[in-house]
Amino acid sequence: MRNQKVGLTTTNWILSILGIIILSCFVVLPPVFRIFLKEDEGPMNEDVSGITTCHKEGIENVDTIDDEIISFSHRNRKLLNYQKITTRTYIDPMVYQALKPTYGQYTTSFNMITGYQYSIHLEDDHSSVQITERYDLSTFRPTTITVPGEENPTAITSTYQLNDDIDKWKEYLVTYGYVCSELDS
């Protein structure tokens, strides 16, 4: 019988030890690195929602003076919906009295539009009307309706569109004299 060496050669020993060390690194080092190199757990991957409100007072028209407040809801600086409140004061109380009945007709007709809410509040003492329009831009679609008592159809559209960049609209409104403020959540 031949004399055979039993066991590992020096090269096999070295390769075995290196293999154990490398496999240990895969098991031990990731948790160690996580401890020493903590990731910033800030809102980088989270959705950031906010409300931007812009207002302007004393917008003069032929028969009225308007005050407007526009509140935009947005996520990651992209527009979701908005609300526009216009307080319209009539310069001549007689014009207010003549137009007052038409506002009720608008409320009934406009509230049938999906994604759009229209409401009014009349103030006889000041010859003014507060008009509130709410747009849910995810469901609103521009449309044309005929208001009872009017001959021509009325187009209902939105100035702002779903996912518009809120910063561009804010800049545009500030250019035209609006004052804007933000509230992030």
Salt bridges, closest charged atoms under 4 A:
ASP66 OD1 - ARG88 NE 3.08
GLU68 OE2 - LYS84 NZ 3.60
GLU123 OE1 - HIS121 NE2 3.95
GLU123 OE2 - HIS126 ND1 3.79
ASP124 OD2 - LYS100 NZ 2.92
ASP167 OD1 - ARG77 NH2 2.38
GLU182 OE1 - ARG77 NH1 2.79
GLU182 OE2 - LYS170 NZ 2.82
